Amino acid sequence: MNNILIYFFMAIGLSMDAFSLALAYGTTEISFNKKVLLSITVGIFHFIMPKLGAYLGTELLLEYIAKANYLVGIIFFILAVEMFVSRKDDKTGSITNIISIIIFAFTVSIDSFSVGIALSLTTRDITTASFIFAITSFAFTFLGIHLGNKIAEKFESKASYIGMFILLFLGIKYLFF
C-alpha cells in the first residue's frame, strides 16, 4: 500500500508537464474527440515510457537523459514560437493530426522514462507504477485541456498568449533546470 501511495505522488509530479502543456493547448480550439484522444495517448505514453526506461535502464542511458531534456525544452520553445507566429490563424498551435498528438505525448512523458530507470533500481513492480502514471496523466491532461478551454472562454484573444507563456516557461525549465 505504501508503494501505491508513493507511485501516486510520483504520478502527480510526472503529470504536471502534461497538465501545463494541455492547459496551453486548451487555450486553442480542440474538439472533444481530440481531447479524449490526446489524453489517452498521453496516458499510454506514461505507461510505456517507464517500462521502457526500466528495460533499457543502464549506466549508458543515464548519460543521455539530460540531453533529452534539452531536446524537450527546444520543442517547447518551437511550439511557443509557432503559437506566436500563427496566433491570428484559426488553428493556432492546435493539435491537428496524429503526429502532433504523438509528439505532444512523447514530450510530456520523456521524464517518466528516466523515472522508469530509477524505479528499476528499487522495485520490480514497474507495471503497477506505470498503470498509476497512465491513469493520473490521462486525468491531468484532460483537466488541463478543459481548464485551458475555460481560460480561453473567459479571456478570449489573450488566452493564446497565456498558452505561449506556459510553453516558454516549460522550455526554460527543461533547458536550464
Summary of the structure (lengths in Angstrom):
residues: 177
radius of gyration: 16.1
end to end distance: 32.3
largest distance: 50.3
contacts: 623
relative contact order: 0.25
helix: 86%
strand: 0%
